[in-house]
Amino acid sequence: MTAGFLKRLAGAGEVSAVGSAVREIVLSGGAGWEGFLKPVADAVAIVEAKDTRLYYTRLQPEERAVVAGIVRAITGSEELGVGG
């Protein structure tokens, strides 16, 4: 249910709502959710910062593809970049 909710928000391009939802879920659900939602939180940080360098400075190589997919869903673009 949580993943579906976040997916709908991301698909609508609601980056601030996604970020707020992730923060609230982690606050209410504890550390177990923090690890599960890390890729979403990383994607939100990249979109909000509009800085693709964060893919390489914050993420391990195996995380990049997952986070890039989430960024693409949020921005509605097939480009890795998040705008300028």
PDB file of N, CA, C and O in Angstrom:
ATOM      1  N   MET A   1       0.832  -1.177   0.000  1.00  0.00           N
ATOM      2  CA  MET A   1       0.000   0.000   0.000  1.00  0.00           C
ATOM      3  C   MET A   1       0.884   1.251   0.000  1.00  0.00           C
ATOM      4  O   MET A   1       0.626   2.188  -0.755  1.00  0.00           O
ATOM      5  N   THR A   2       1.912   1.273   0.831  1.00  0.00           N
ATOM      6  CA  THR A   2       2.805   2.430   0.911  1.00  0.00           C
ATOM      7  C   THR A   2       3.524   2.649  -0.407  1.00  0.00           C
ATOM      8  O   THR A   2       3.618   3.779  -0.888  1.00  0.00           O
ATOM      9  N   ALA A   3       4.031   1.574  -0.993  1.00  0.00           N
ATOM     10  CA  ALA A   3       4.741   1.694  -2.269  1.00  0.00           C
ATOM     11  C   ALA A   3       3.815   2.222  -3.352  1.00  0.00           C
ATOM     12  O   ALA A   3       4.226   3.059  -4.156  1.00  0.00           O
ATOM     13  N   GLY A   4       2.585   1.753  -3.390  1.00  0.00           N
ATOM     14  CA  GLY A   4       1.617   2.229  -4.376  1.00  0.00           C
ATOM     15  C   GLY A   4       1.316   3.701  -4.203  1.00  0.00           C
ATOM     16  O   GLY A   4       1.224   4.442  -5.181  1.00  0.00           O
ATOM     17  N   PHE A   5       1.164   4.123  -2.970  1.00  0.00           N
ATOM     18  CA  PHE A   5       0.913   5.524  -2.671  1.00  0.00           C
ATOM     19  C   PHE A   5       2.068   6.399  -3.151  1.00  0.00           C
ATOM     20  O   PHE A   5       1.851   7.413  -3.813  1.00  0.00           O
ATOM     21  N   LEU A   6       3.296   6.003  -2.816  1.00  0.00           N
ATOM     22  CA  LEU A   6       4.466   6.774  -3.235  1.00  0.00           C
ATOM     23  C   LEU A   6       4.621   6.764  -4.758  1.00  0.00           C
ATOM     24  O   LEU A   6       5.031   7.761  -5.353  1.00  0.00           O
ATOM     25  N   LYS A   7       4.295   5.647  -5.371  1.00  0.00           N
ATOM     26  CA  LYS A   7       4.385   5.548  -6.830  1.00  0.00           C
ATOM     27  C   LYS A   7       3.409   6.507  -7.504  1.00  0.00           C
ATOM     28  O   LYS A   7       3.748   7.146  -8.500  1.00  0.00           O
ATOM     29  N   ARG A   8       2.198   6.607  -6.960  1.00  0.00           N
ATOM     30  CA  ARG A   8       1.214   7.557  -7.517  1.00  0.00           C
ATOM     31  C   ARG A   8       1.694   8.998  -7.354  1.00  0.00           C
ATOM     32  O   ARG A   8       1.558   9.800  -8.278  1.00  0.00           O
ATOM     33  N   LEU A   9       2.248   9.333  -6.202  1.00  0.00           N
ATOM     34  CA  LEU A   9       2.769  10.689  -5.985  1.00  0.00           C
ATOM     35  C   LEU A   9       3.921  10.983  -6.935  1.00  0.00           C
ATOM     36  O   LEU A   9       3.983  12.060  -7.529  1.00  0.00           O
ATOM     37  N   ALA A  10       4.830  10.030  -7.078  1.00  0.00           N
ATOM     38  CA  ALA A  10       5.980  10.215  -7.962  1.00  0.00           C
ATOM     39  C   ALA A  10       5.514  10.364  -9.402  1.00  0.00           C
ATOM     40  O   ALA A  10       6.009  11.222 -10.133  1.00  0.00           O
ATOM     41  N   GLY A  11       4.569   9.536  -9.807  1.00  0.00           N
ATOM     42  CA  GLY A  11       4.051   9.605 -11.167  1.00  0.00           C
ATOM     43  C   GLY A  11       3.372  10.920 -11.481  1.00  0.00           C
ATOM     44  O   GLY A  11       3.322  11.341 -12.637  1.00  0.00           O
ATOM     45  N   ALA A  12       2.854  11.563 -10.463  1.00  0.00           N
ATOM     46  CA  ALA A  12       2.211  12.866 -10.635  1.00  0.00           C
ATOM     47  C   ALA A  12       3.228  14.003 -10.568  1.00  0.00           C
ATOM     48  O   ALA A  12       2.868  15.167 -10.749  1.00  0.00           O
ATOM     49  N   GLY A  13       4.493  13.675 -10.309  1.00  0.00           N
ATOM     50  CA  GLY A  13       5.528  14.699 -10.241  1.00  0.00           C
ATOM     51  C   GLY A  13       5.502  15.519  -8.966  1.00  0.00           C
ATOM     52  O   GLY A  13       6.041  16.624  -8.925  1.00  0.00           O
ATOM     53  N   GLU A  14       4.889  14.994  -7.942  1.00  0.00           N
ATOM     54  CA  GLU A  14       4.744  15.706  -6.674  1.00  0.00           C
ATOM     55  C   GLU A  14       5.955  15.481  -5.779  1.00  0.00           C
ATOM     56  O   GLU A  14       5.860  14.796  -4.761  1.00  0.00           O
ATOM     57  N   VAL A  15       7.094  16.056  -6.156  1.00  0.00           N
ATOM     58  CA  VAL A  15       8.345  15.795  -5.440  1.00  0.00           C
ATOM     59  C   VAL A  15       8.274  16.208  -3.978  1.00  0.00           C
ATOM     60  O   VAL A  15       8.766  15.480  -3.116  1.00  0.00           O
ATOM     61  N   SER A  16       7.678  17.351  -3.676  1.00  0.00           N
ATOM     62  CA  SER A  16       7.617  17.772  -2.276  1.00  0.00           C
ATOM     63  C   SER A  16       6.699  16.860  -1.474  1.00  0.00           C
ATOM     64  O   SER A  16       6.966  16.581  -0.305  1.00  0.00           O
ATOM     65  N   ALA A  17       5.621  16.395  -2.092  1.00  0.00           N
ATOM     66  CA  ALA A  17       4.710  15.477  -1.404  1.00  0.00           C
ATOM     67  C   ALA A  17       5.384  14.130  -1.177  1.00  0.00           C
ATOM     68  O   ALA A  17       5.203  13.518  -0.124  1.00  0.00           O
ATOM     69  N   VAL A  18       6.158  13.663  -2.152  1.00  0.00           N
ATOM     70  CA  VAL A  18       6.897  12.406  -1.980  1.00  0.00           C
ATOM     71  C   VAL A  18       7.878  12.541  -0.825  1.00  0.00           C
ATOM     72  O   VAL A  18       7.958  11.663   0.034  1.00  0.00           O
ATOM     73  N   GLY A  19       8.617  13.631  -0.804  1.00  0.00           N
ATOM     74  CA  GLY A  19       9.581  13.851   0.276  1.00  0.00           C
ATOM     75  C   GLY A  19       8.916  13.912   1.635  1.00  0.00           C
ATOM     76  O   GLY A  19       9.402  13.318   2.598  1.00  0.00           O
ATOM     77  N   SER A  20       7.802  14.630   1.715  1.00  0.00           N
ATOM     78  CA  SER A  20       7.073  14.722   2.984  1.00  0.00           C
ATOM     79  C   SER A  20       6.536  13.373   3.418  1.00  0.00           C
ATOM     80  O   SER A  20       6.609  13.015   4.594  1.00  0.00           O
ATOM     81  N   ALA A  21       5.993  12.623   2.462  1.00  0.00           N
ATOM     82  CA  ALA A  21       5.458  11.298   2.787  1.00  0.00           C
ATOM     83  C   ALA A  21       6.551  10.373   3.299  1.00  0.00           C
ATOM     84  O   ALA A  21       6.347   9.651   4.275  1.00  0.00           O
ATOM     85  N   VAL A  22       7.703  10.390   2.650  1.00  0.00           N
ATOM     86  CA  VAL A  22       8.814   9.542   3.091  1.00  0.00           C
ATOM     87  C   VAL A  22       9.225   9.908   4.512  1.00  0.00           C
ATOM     88  O   VAL A  22       9.409   9.031   5.356  1.00  0.00           O
ATOM     89  N   ARG A  23       9.367  11.197   4.772  1.00  0.00           N
ATOM     90  CA  ARG A  23       9.759  11.626   6.126  1.00  0.00           C
ATOM     91  C   ARG A  23       8.732  11.174   7.169  1.00  0.00           C
ATOM     92  O   ARG A  23       9.109  10.675   8.229  1.00  0.00           O
ATOM     93  N   GLU A  24       7.449  11.343   6.879  1.00  0.00           N
ATOM     94  CA  GLU A  24       6.403  10.961   7.830  1.00  0.00           C
ATOM     95  C   GLU A  24       6.343   9.448   8.045  1.00  0.00           C
ATOM     96  O   GLU A  24       6.148   8.982   9.168  1.00  0.00           O
ATOM     97  N   ILE A  25       6.511   8.693   6.968  1.00  0.00           N
ATOM     98  CA  ILE A  25       6.498   7.227   7.085  1.00  0.00           C
ATOM     99  C   ILE A  25       7.655   6.767   7.962  1.00  0.00           C
ATOM    100  O   ILE A  25       7.479   5.913   8.831  1.00  0.00           O
ATOM    101  N   VAL A  26       8.834   7.330   7.736  1.00  0.00           N
ATOM    102  CA  VAL A  26      10.003   6.950   8.536  1.00  0.00           C
ATOM    103  C   VAL A  26       9.785   7.339  10.001  1.00  0.00           C
ATOM    104  O   VAL A  26      10.101   6.565  10.904  1.00  0.00           O
ATOM    105  N   LEU A  27       9.245   8.539  10.234  1.00  0.00           N
ATOM    106  CA  LEU A  27       8.993   8.972  11.609  1.00  0.00           C
ATOM    107  C   LEU A  27       7.994   8.066  12.320  1.00  0.00           C
ATOM    108  O   LEU A  27       8.163   7.753  13.499  1.00  0.00           O
ATOM    109  N   SER A  28       6.968   7.651  11.613  1.00  0.00           N
ATOM    110  CA  SER A  28       5.941   6.827  12.256  1.00  0.00           C
ATOM    111  C   SER A  28       6.282   5.342  12.270  1.00  0.00           C
ATOM    112  O   SER A  28       5.810   4.605  13.136  1.00  0.00           O
ATOM    113  N   GLY A  29       7.105   4.896  11.308  1.00  0.00           N
ATOM    114  CA  GLY A  29       7.377   3.469  11.195  1.00  0.00           C
ATOM    115  C   GLY A  29       8.719   3.013  11.690  1.00  0.00           C
ATOM    116  O   GLY A  29       8.949   1.813  11.837  1.00  0.00           O
ATOM    117  N   GLY A  30       9.604   3.934  11.949  1.00  0.00           N
ATOM    118  CA  GLY A  30      10.888   3.567  12.494  1.00  0.00           C
ATOM    119  C   GLY A  30      11.957   3.238  11.468  1.00  0.00           C
ATOM    120  O   GLY A  30      11.792   3.464  10.269  1.00  0.00           O
ATOM    121  N   ALA A  31      13.049   2.705  11.968  1.00  0.00           N
ATOM    122  CA  ALA A  31      14.252   2.466  11.171  1.00  0.00           C
ATOM    123  C   ALA A  31      14.035   1.448  10.061  1.00  0.00           C
ATOM    124  O   ALA A  31      14.712   1.511   9.035  1.00  0.00           O
ATOM    125  N   GLY A  32      13.120   0.523  10.236  1.00  0.00           N
ATOM    126  CA  GLY A  32      12.855  -0.462   9.197  1.00  0.00           C
ATOM    127  C   GLY A  32      12.413   0.191   7.895  1.00  0.00           C
ATOM    128  O   GLY A  32      12.784  -0.262   6.812  1.00  0.00           O
ATOM    129  N   TRP A  33      11.644   1.225   7.993  1.00  0.00           N
ATOM    130  CA  TRP A  33      11.176   1.943   6.808  1.00  0.00           C
ATOM    131  C   TRP A  33      12.272   2.813   6.220  1.00  0.00           C
ATOM    132  O   TRP A  33      12.303   3.034   5.009  1.00  0.00           O
ATOM    133  N   GLU A  34      13.161   3.305   7.051  1.00  0.00           N
ATOM    134  CA  GLU A  34      14.227   4.186   6.563  1.00  0.00           C
ATOM    135  C   GLU A  34      15.070   3.492   5.495  1.00  0.00           C
ATOM    136  O   GLU A  34      15.351   4.082   4.452  1.00  0.00           O
ATOM    137  N   GLY A  35      15.467   2.273   5.738  1.00  0.00           N
ATOM    138  CA  GLY A  35      16.249   1.525   4.758  1.00  0.00           C
ATOM    139  C   GLY A  35      15.455   1.211   3.511  1.00  0.00           C
ATOM    140  O   GLY A  35      15.973   1.304   2.398  1.00  0.00           O
ATOM    141  N   PHE A  36      14.194   0.837   3.692  1.00  0.00           N
ATOM    142  CA  PHE A  36      13.326   0.500   2.576  1.00  0.00           C
ATOM    143  C   PHE A  36      13.088   1.707   1.668  1.00  0.00           C
ATOM    144  O   PHE A  36      13.022   1.560   0.448  1.00  0.00           O
ATOM    145  N   LEU A  37      12.959   2.883   2.249  1.00  0.00           N
ATOM    146  CA  LEU A  37      12.627   4.085   1.486  1.00  0.00           C
ATOM    147  C   LEU A  37      13.844   4.921   1.098  1.00  0.00           C
ATOM    148  O   LEU A  37      13.692   5.993   0.511  1.00  0.00           O
ATOM    149  N   LYS A  38      15.046   4.450   1.415  1.00  0.00           N
ATOM    150  CA  LYS A  38      16.261   5.203   1.088  1.00  0.00           C
ATOM    151  C   LYS A  38      16.348   5.571  -0.393  1.00  0.00           C
ATOM    152  O   LYS A  38      16.679   6.717  -0.700  1.00  0.00           O
ATOM    153  N   PRO A  39      16.067   4.657  -1.327  1.00  0.00           N
ATOM    154  CA  PRO A  39      16.151   5.054  -2.739  1.00  0.00           C
ATOM    155  C   PRO A  39      15.185   6.194  -3.094  1.00  0.00           C
ATOM    156  O   PRO A  39      15.514   7.062  -3.902  1.00  0.00           O
ATOM    157  N   VAL A  40      14.016   6.185  -2.496  1.00  0.00           N
ATOM    158  CA  VAL A  40      13.043   7.247  -2.765  1.00  0.00           C
ATOM    159  C   VAL A  40      13.550   8.566  -2.179  1.00  0.00           C
ATOM    160  O   VAL A  40      13.474   9.608  -2.830  1.00  0.00           O
ATOM    161  N   ALA A  41      14.062   8.518  -0.962  1.00  0.00           N
ATOM    162  CA  ALA A  41      14.598   9.731  -0.333  1.00  0.00           C
ATOM    163  C   ALA A  41      15.782  10.270  -1.125  1.00  0.00           C
ATOM    164  O   ALA A  41      15.918  11.484  -1.281  1.00  0.00           O
ATOM    165  N   ASP A  42      16.638   9.387  -1.627  1.00  0.00           N
ATOM    166  CA  ASP A  42      17.773   9.829  -2.447  1.00  0.00           C
ATOM    167  C   ASP A  42      17.291  10.476  -3.742  1.00  0.00           C
ATOM    168  O   ASP A  42      17.838  11.496  -4.162  1.00  0.00           O
ATOM    169  N   ALA A  43      16.275   9.895  -4.378  1.00  0.00           N
ATOM    170  CA  ALA A  43      15.734  10.459  -5.616  1.00  0.00           C
ATOM    171  C   ALA A  43      15.148  11.844  -5.366  1.00  0.00           C
ATOM    172  O   ALA A  43      15.361  12.762  -6.158  1.00  0.00           O
ATOM    173  N   VAL A  44      14.422  11.994  -4.284  1.00  0.00           N
ATOM    174  CA  VAL A  44      13.838  13.299  -3.941  1.00  0.00           C
ATOM    175  C   VAL A  44      14.953  14.319  -3.734  1.00  0.00           C
ATOM    176  O   VAL A  44      14.856  15.446  -4.217  1.00  0.00           O
ATOM    177  N   ALA A  45      16.008  13.934  -3.020  1.00  0.00           N
ATOM    178  CA  ALA A  45      17.128  14.857  -2.783  1.00  0.00           C
ATOM    179  C   ALA A  45      17.768  15.289  -4.095  1.00  0.00           C
ATOM    180  O   ALA A  45      18.120  16.458  -4.256  1.00  0.00           O
ATOM    181  N   ILE A  46      17.921  14.361  -5.034  1.00  0.00           N
ATOM    182  CA  ILE A  46      18.531  14.687  -6.328  1.00  0.00           C
ATOM    183  C   ILE A  46      17.637  15.635  -7.116  1.00  0.00           C
ATOM    184  O   ILE A  46      18.121  16.602  -7.705  1.00  0.00           O
ATOM    185  N   VAL A  47      16.338  15.363  -7.130  1.00  0.00           N
ATOM    186  CA  VAL A  47      15.406  16.231  -7.872  1.00  0.00           C
ATOM    187  C   VAL A  47      15.353  17.615  -7.231  1.00  0.00           C
ATOM    188  O   VAL A  47      15.409  18.626  -7.931  1.00  0.00           O
ATOM    189  N   GLU A  48      15.247  17.663  -5.921  1.00  0.00           N
ATOM    190  CA  GLU A  48      15.177  18.960  -5.238  1.00  0.00           C
ATOM    191  C   GLU A  48      16.449  19.775  -5.436  1.00  0.00           C
ATOM    192  O   GLU A  48      16.387  20.992  -5.612  1.00  0.00           O
ATOM    193  N   ALA A  49      17.604  19.110  -5.409  1.00  0.00           N
ATOM    194  CA  ALA A  49      18.882  19.813  -5.575  1.00  0.00           C
ATOM    195  C   ALA A  49      19.181  20.120  -7.037  1.00  0.00           C
ATOM    196  O   ALA A  49      20.024  20.964  -7.340  1.00  0.00           O
ATOM    197  N   LYS A  50      18.487  19.435  -7.941  1.00  0.00           N
ATOM    198  CA  LYS A  50      18.748  19.578  -9.381  1.00  0.00           C
ATOM    199  C   LYS A  50      20.232  19.369  -9.675  1.00  0.00           C
ATOM    200  O   LYS A  50      20.852  20.120 -10.428  1.00  0.00           O
ATOM    201  N   ASP A  51      20.780  18.319  -9.052  1.00  0.00           N
ATOM    202  CA  ASP A  51      22.217  18.065  -9.146  1.00  0.00           C
ATOM    203  C   ASP A  51      22.471  16.585  -9.412  1.00  0.00           C
ATOM    204  O   ASP A  51      22.420  15.766  -8.494  1.00  0.00           O
ATOM    205  N   THR A  52      22.744  16.246 -10.661  1.00  0.00           N
ATOM    206  CA  THR A  52      22.985  14.850 -11.016  1.00  0.00           C
ATOM    207  C   THR A  52      24.307  14.318 -10.472  1.00  0.00           C
ATOM    208  O   THR A  52      24.525  13.106 -10.476  1.00  0.00           O
ATOM    209  N   ARG A  53      25.183  15.187 -10.010  1.00  0.00           N
ATOM    210  CA  ARG A  53      26.433  14.714  -9.393  1.00  0.00           C
ATOM    211  C   ARG A  53      26.147  13.869  -8.159  1.00  0.00           C
ATOM    212  O   ARG A  53      26.966  13.037  -7.769  1.00  0.00           O
ATOM    213  N   LEU A  54      24.994  14.080  -7.548  1.00  0.00           N
ATOM    214  CA  LEU A  54      24.639  13.312  -6.357  1.00  0.00           C
ATOM    215  C   LEU A  54      24.494  11.826  -6.655  1.00  0.00           C
ATOM    216  O   LEU A  54      24.643  11.000  -5.754  1.00  0.00           O
ATOM    217  N   TYR A  55      24.205  11.469  -7.914  1.00  0.00           N
ATOM    218  CA  TYR A  55      24.166  10.052  -8.268  1.00  0.00           C
ATOM    219  C   TYR A  55      25.501   9.393  -7.933  1.00  0.00           C
ATOM    220  O   TYR A  55      25.548   8.250  -7.477  1.00  0.00           O
ATOM    221  N   TYR A  56      26.568  10.123  -8.162  1.00  0.00           N
ATOM    222  CA  TYR A  56      27.913   9.558  -8.038  1.00  0.00           C
ATOM    223  C   TYR A  56      28.536   9.801  -6.669  1.00  0.00           C
ATOM    224  O   TYR A  56      29.401   9.040  -6.236  1.00  0.00           O
ATOM    225  N   THR A  57      28.097  10.864  -5.983  1.00  0.00           N
ATOM    226  CA  THR A  57      28.685  11.157  -4.680  1.00  0.00           C
ATOM    227  C   THR A  57      27.920  10.523  -3.526  1.00  0.00           C
ATOM    228  O   THR A  57      28.511  10.238  -2.484  1.00  0.00           O
ATOM    229  N   ARG A  58      26.619  10.296  -3.688  1.00  0.00           N
ATOM    230  CA  ARG A  58      25.796   9.758  -2.596  1.00  0.00           C
ATOM    231  C   ARG A  58      25.513   8.273  -2.722  1.00  0.00           C
ATOM    232  O   ARG A  58      25.253   7.599  -1.725  1.00  0.00           O
ATOM    233  N   LEU A  59      25.562   7.756  -3.960  1.00  0.00           N
ATOM    234  CA  LEU A  59      25.041   6.417  -4.197  1.00  0.00           C
ATOM    235  C   LEU A  59      26.118   5.422  -4.586  1.00  0.00           C
ATOM    236  O   LEU A  59      27.098   5.768  -5.246  1.00  0.00           O
ATOM    237  N   GLN A  60      25.921   4.197  -4.172  1.00  0.00           N
ATOM    238  CA  GLN A  60      26.756   3.101  -4.609  1.00  0.00           C
ATOM    239  C   GLN A  60      26.335   2.737  -6.034  1.00  0.00           C
ATOM    240  O   GLN A  60      25.189   2.972  -6.418  1.00  0.00           O
ATOM    241  N   PRO A  61      27.244   2.172  -6.814  1.00  0.00           N
ATOM    242  CA  PRO A  61      26.895   1.834  -8.203  1.00  0.00           C
ATOM    243  C   PRO A  61      25.618   1.003  -8.335  1.00  0.00           C
ATOM    244  O   PRO A  61      24.838   1.229  -9.261  1.00  0.00           O
ATOM    245  N   GLU A  62      25.390   0.065  -7.448  1.00  0.00           N
ATOM    246  CA  GLU A  62      24.204  -0.773  -7.544  1.00  0.00           C
ATOM    247  C   GLU A  62      22.915  -0.028  -7.195  1.00  0.00           C
ATOM    248  O   GLU A  62      21.829  -0.496  -7.538  1.00  0.00           O
ATOM    249  N   GLU A  63      23.011   1.110  -6.527  1.00  0.00           N
ATOM    250  CA  GLU A  63      21.839   1.907  -6.176  1.00  0.00           C
ATOM    251  C   GLU A  63      21.432   2.872  -7.291  1.00  0.00           C
ATOM    252  O   GLU A  63      20.273   3.277  -7.374  1.00  0.00           O
ATOM    253  N   ARG A  64      22.373   3.231  -8.132  1.00  0.00           N
ATOM    254  CA  ARG A  64      22.138   4.283  -9.121  1.00  0.00           C
ATOM    255  C   ARG A  64      20.990   3.995 -10.077  1.00  0.00           C
ATOM    256  O   ARG A  64      20.190   4.887 -10.360  1.00  0.00           O
ATOM    257  N   ALA A  65      20.892   2.780 -10.575  1.00  0.00           N
ATOM    258  CA  ALA A  65      19.832   2.451 -11.534  1.00  0.00           C
ATOM    259  C   ALA A  65      18.450   2.566 -10.891  1.00  0.00           C
ATOM    260  O   ALA A  65      17.512   3.065 -11.512  1.00  0.00           O
ATOM    261  N   VAL A  66      18.330   2.104  -9.654  1.00  0.00           N
ATOM    262  CA  VAL A  66      17.046   2.173  -8.948  1.00  0.00           C
ATOM    263  C   VAL A  66      16.647   3.630  -8.732  1.00  0.00           C
ATOM    264  O   VAL A  66      15.519   4.025  -9.026  1.00  0.00           O
ATOM    265  N   VAL A  67      17.580   4.418  -8.218  1.00  0.00           N
ATOM    266  CA  VAL A  67      17.292   5.828  -7.938  1.00  0.00           C
ATOM    267  C   VAL A  67      17.019   6.592  -9.235  1.00  0.00           C
ATOM    268  O   VAL A  67      16.140   7.453  -9.276  1.00  0.00           O
ATOM    269  N   ALA A  68      17.770   6.280 -10.291  1.00  0.00           N
ATOM    270  CA  ALA A  68      17.537   6.939 -11.582  1.00  0.00           C
ATOM    271  C   ALA A  68      16.126   6.652 -12.073  1.00  0.00           C
ATOM    272  O   ALA A  68      15.480   7.544 -12.624  1.00  0.00           O
ATOM    273  N   GLY A  69      15.637   5.448 -11.892  1.00  0.00           N
ATOM    274  CA  GLY A  69      14.270   5.114 -12.285  1.00  0.00           C
ATOM    275  C   GLY A  69      13.240   5.916 -11.516  1.00  0.00           C
ATOM    276  O   GLY A  69      12.231   6.342 -12.078  1.00  0.00           O
ATOM    277  N   ILE A  70      13.492   6.123 -10.235  1.00  0.00           N
ATOM    278  CA  ILE A  70      12.575   6.910  -9.412  1.00  0.00           C
ATOM    279  C   ILE A  70      12.623   8.377  -9.833  1.00  0.00           C
ATOM    280  O   ILE A  70      11.586   9.037  -9.907  1.00  0.00           O
ATOM    281  N   VAL A  71      13.823   8.889 -10.110  1.00  0.00           N
ATOM    282  CA  VAL A  71      13.958  10.269 -10.581  1.00  0.00           C
ATOM    283  C   VAL A  71      13.188  10.442 -11.896  1.00  0.00           C
ATOM    284  O   VAL A  71      12.486  11.436 -12.086  1.00  0.00           O
ATOM    285  N   ARG A  72      13.324   9.475 -12.792  1.00  0.00           N
ATOM    286  CA  ARG A  72      12.606   9.543 -14.072  1.00  0.00           C
ATOM    287  C   ARG A  72      11.096   9.555 -13.853  1.00  0.00           C
ATOM    288  O   ARG A  72      10.375  10.273 -14.546  1.00  0.00           O
ATOM    289  N   ALA A  73      10.617   8.773 -12.904  1.00  0.00           N
ATOM    290  CA  ALA A  73       9.184   8.746 -12.610  1.00  0.00           C
ATOM    291  C   ALA A  73       8.714  10.084 -12.059  1.00  0.00           C
ATOM    292  O   ALA A  73       7.647  10.572 -12.432  1.00  0.00           O
ATOM    293  N   ILE A  74       9.503  10.677 -11.177  1.00  0.00           N
ATOM    294  CA  ILE A  74       9.119  11.956 -10.578  1.00  0.00           C
ATOM    295  C   ILE A  74       9.140  13.076 -11.610  1.00  0.00           C
ATOM    296  O   ILE A  74       8.227  13.901 -11.659  1.00  0.00           O
ATOM    297  N   THR A  75      10.180  13.102 -12.431  1.00  0.00           N
ATOM    298  CA  THR A  75      10.326  14.210 -13.390  1.00  0.00           C
ATOM    299  C   THR A  75       9.530  13.999 -14.659  1.00  0.00           C
ATOM    300  O   THR A  75       9.322  14.939 -15.427  1.00  0.00           O
ATOM    301  N   GLY A  76       9.078  12.765 -14.891  1.00  0.00           N
ATOM    302  CA  GLY A  76       8.329  12.485 -16.106  1.00  0.00           C
ATOM    303  C   GLY A  76       9.199  12.521 -17.358  1.00  0.00           C
ATOM    304  O   GLY A  76       8.693  12.709 -18.465  1.00  0.00           O
ATOM    305  N   SER A  77      10.484  12.344 -17.187  1.00  0.00           N
ATOM    306  CA  SER A  77      11.433  12.410 -18.298  1.00  0.00           C
ATOM    307  C   SER A  77      12.236  11.125 -18.361  1.00  0.00           C
ATOM    308  O   SER A  77      12.485  10.486 -17.338  1.00  0.00           O
ATOM    309  N   GLU A  78      12.637  10.752 -19.557  1.00  0.00           N
ATOM    310  CA  GLU A  78      13.498   9.586 -19.701  1.00  0.00           C
ATOM    311  C   GLU A  78      14.971   9.962 -19.523  1.00  0.00           C
ATOM    312  O   GLU A  78      15.841   9.091 -19.527  1.00  0.00           O
ATOM    313  N   GLU A  79      15.246  11.238 -19.370  1.00  0.00           N
ATOM    314  CA  GLU A  79      16.613  11.707 -19.170  1.00  0.00           C
ATOM    315  C   GLU A  79      17.026  11.501 -17.733  1.00  0.00           C
ATOM    316  O   GLU A  79      16.200  11.573 -16.823  1.00  0.00           O
ATOM    317  N   LEU A  80      18.313  11.244 -17.527  1.00  0.00           N
ATOM    318  CA  LEU A  80      18.834  11.084 -16.177  1.00  0.00           C
ATOM    319  C   LEU A  80      18.856  12.422 -15.459  1.00  0.00           C
ATOM    320  O   LEU A  80      18.705  12.474 -14.238  1.00  0.00           O
ATOM    321  N   GLY A  81      19.041  13.498 -16.198  1.00  0.00           N
ATOM    322  CA  GLY A  81      19.100  14.833 -15.607  1.00  0.00           C
ATOM    323  C   GLY A  81      17.783  15.241 -15.014  1.00  0.00           C
ATOM    324  O   GLY A  81      16.734  14.698 -15.359  1.00  0.00           O
ATOM    325  N   VAL A  82      17.842  16.201 -14.120  1.00  0.00           N
ATOM    326  CA  VAL A  82      16.655  16.634 -13.399  1.00  0.00           C
ATOM    327  C   VAL A  82      16.301  18.082 -13.710  1.00  0.00           C
ATOM    328  O   VAL A  82      15.549  18.705 -12.961  1.00  0.00           O
ATOM    329  N   GLY A  83      16.810  18.609 -14.766  1.00  0.00           N
ATOM    330  CA  GLY A  83      16.487  19.986 -15.106  1.00  0.00           C
ATOM    331  C   GLY A  83      17.502  20.948 -14.563  1.00  0.00           C
ATOM    332  O   GLY A  83      18.407  20.572 -13.818  1.00  0.00           O
ATOM    333  N   GLY A  84      17.345  22.170 -14.936  1.00  0.00           N
ATOM    334  CA  GLY A  84      18.337  23.136 -14.507  1.00  0.00           C
ATOM    335  C   GLY A  84      17.734  24.363 -14.086  1.00  0.00           C
ATOM    336  O   GLY A  84      18.437  25.293 -13.690  1.00  0.00           O
TER     337      GLY A  84
END
